[in-house]
Amino acid sequence: MASSLLIPMTGRRSLADSDTAAMTRGVTRGVCRHLANTGHAVLTEFKLPNRRRADVVALDADGRVIVIEVKSALADYRADGKWREYLPYCDAFAFAVAETFPLDVLPEDCGLLVADPFGAEVVRWQTLAPLHPSRRRAMTLRFARLAGERLHRLLDPPV
């Protein structure tokens, strides 16, 4: 996983800071676009085995699990201390924020993506110890089942 800046953010419209729901949707969309464009399979709103919900989870071509926590505003970050509970379930972790977010409040040892609705820049990744093979298998199966269930609902919506 490269930590180079892959997509320039200049010239893009910024998200309105006053609408945190729109900000979250925009940052999430940009992160998902970036990850998909770099060869990752991506799911949002992913329930982890510890019952926490990750905003974005991605699998790379080698089966590495990446968790991205989207933060739409400083108050959102300060009110949420549960992100450390995601770390045992991934090989890499990062926060994703809009370009207007105060980056200096985020832990320097965590990954960071800066995103808007059109893409994202990887500032850095927090690479963790590789997952134990049994946990990797469980996470991969969970990912595959959720992706299959969502695809099925698209093809055959419940009545």
C-alpha positions in Angstrom: 0.0 0.0 0.0 1.7 3.1 -1.2 1.5 6.3 0.8 2.0 8.5 -2.2 -0.5 11.2 -3.1 -2.3 9.7 -6.0 -5.1 12.1 -6.8 -4.6 15.9 -6.6 -7.3 17.7 -4.7 -6.8 21.1 -6.3 -9.6 22.6 -8.3 -12.3 20.6 -6.6 -15.4 22.0 -5.0 -15.2 21.7 -1.2 -17.9 20.2 0.9 -20.2 22.5 3.0 -19.0 22.2 6.6 -22.4 23.1 7.9 -24.0 19.9 6.6 -22.2 17.0 8.4 -24.4 14.3 6.8 -23.5 15.6 3.3 -19.9 15.9 4.4 -19.9 12.3 5.5 -21.5 11.1 2.3 -19.1 13.1 0.2 -15.9 12.0 2.0 -17.1 8.3 2.0 -17.8 8.5 -1.7 -14.4 9.9 -2.5 -12.6 7.3 -0.3 -14.6 4.5 -2.0 -13.8 5.9 -5.4 -10.1 6.2 -4.6 -9.9 2.7 -3.2 -11.9 1.1 -6.1 -9.7 3.0 -8.6 -6.6 1.5 -6.9 -7.8 -2.1 -7.1 -9.6 -2.6 -3.8 -13.0 -4.2 -3.2 -14.9 -1.8 -1.0 -17.9 -2.0 1.3 -19.4 0.7 3.6 -21.2 0.3 6.9 -19.4 -2.9 7.7 -20.2 -4.6 10.9 -17.1 -6.0 12.6 -17.2 -9.2 14.8 -17.0 -7.0 18.0 -20.3 -5.4 16.8 -18.7 -2.1 16.0 -19.5 -0.7 12.5 -16.7 0.5 10.3 -17.5 3.3 7.8 -15.4 1.8 5.0 -13.7 -1.6 4.7 -11.6 -2.6 1.7 -9.8 -5.7 0.6 -6.7 -5.4 -1.6 -5.6 -7.9 -4.2 -3.5 -9.7 -1.6 -6.4 -10.0 0.9 -5.2 -7.3 3.2 -8.0 -5.7 5.2 -8.2 -1.9 5.4 -10.5 0.0 7.7 -11.3 3.7 7.1 -13.1 5.8 9.7 -14.8 8.8 8.2 -14.9 12.0 10.3 -17.0 14.8 9.1 -16.3 17.4 11.8 -14.1 18.0 14.8 -17.0 17.3 17.2 -17.6 13.9 15.5 -14.0 13.0 16.1 -13.9 14.2 19.7 -17.2 12.3 20.5 -15.9 9.0 19.1 -13.2 7.1 20.9 -14.2 3.7 19.6 -12.0 3.7 16.6 -9.2 1.8 18.5 -11.6 -1.2 18.7 -11.3 -1.5 14.8 -7.6 -2.1 14.9 -7.7 -5.9 15.8 -9.7 -6.5 12.6 -7.5 -4.9 10.0 -4.0 -4.8 8.4 -4.2 -1.0 7.9 -6.2 1.8 9.4 -6.9 5.4 8.4 -9.1 8.4 9.2 -10.7 10.0 6.2 -11.6 13.7 6.4 -12.4 16.7 4.2 -9.7 19.2 3.3 -11.2 21.6 5.8 -10.8 19.3 8.8 -8.1 20.4 11.4 -5.6 17.6 10.7 -3.4 18.5 13.7 -6.0 16.9 16.1 -5.7 13.5 14.5 -3.1 11.0 15.9 0.1 11.1 13.9 0.5 7.4 14.1 -2.9 6.8 12.4 -3.4 6.7 8.7 -4.9 9.7 6.9 -6.9 10.3 3.7 -8.1 13.7 2.7 -11.2 13.3 0.5 -14.1 15.0 -1.3 -16.9 13.4 -3.3 -14.6 12.9 -6.3 -11.6 11.2 -4.9 -9.1 11.1 -2.1 -5.4 11.6 -1.4 -3.5 9.2 0.8 -1.4 11.2 3.2 -0.3 8.1 5.1 -1.3 4.6 6.1 -1.1 3.1 9.6 0.2 -0.3 8.8 -0.5 -2.8 11.6 0.7 -6.3 12.4 -0.7 -8.7 9.8 -3.9 -10.3 10.9 -3.8 -13.9 12.2 -4.7 -16.2 9.3 -7.9 -17.4 11.1 -9.0 -13.8 11.6 -8.2 -12.9 8.0 -10.3 -15.8 6.8 -13.2 -14.8 9.0 -13.0 -11.2 7.9 -12.7 -12.2 4.2 -15.8 -14.5 4.5 -17.7 -11.7 6.3 -16.8 -9.3 3.6 -17.8 -11.7 0.8 -21.1 -12.7 2.4 -22.1 -9.0 2.9 -21.1 -8.1 -0.6 -23.2 -11.1 -1.9 -26.2 -10.1 0.2 -26.1 -6.5 -1.0 -25.7 -7.6 -4.6 -28.7 -9.9 -4.3 -30.8 -7.2 -2.8 -30.0 -5.0 -5.8 -31.0 -7.7 -8.2 -34.0 -8.9 -6.3 -35.2 -6.3 -3.8 -37.4 -7.5 -0.9 -41.1 -7.0 -1.5 
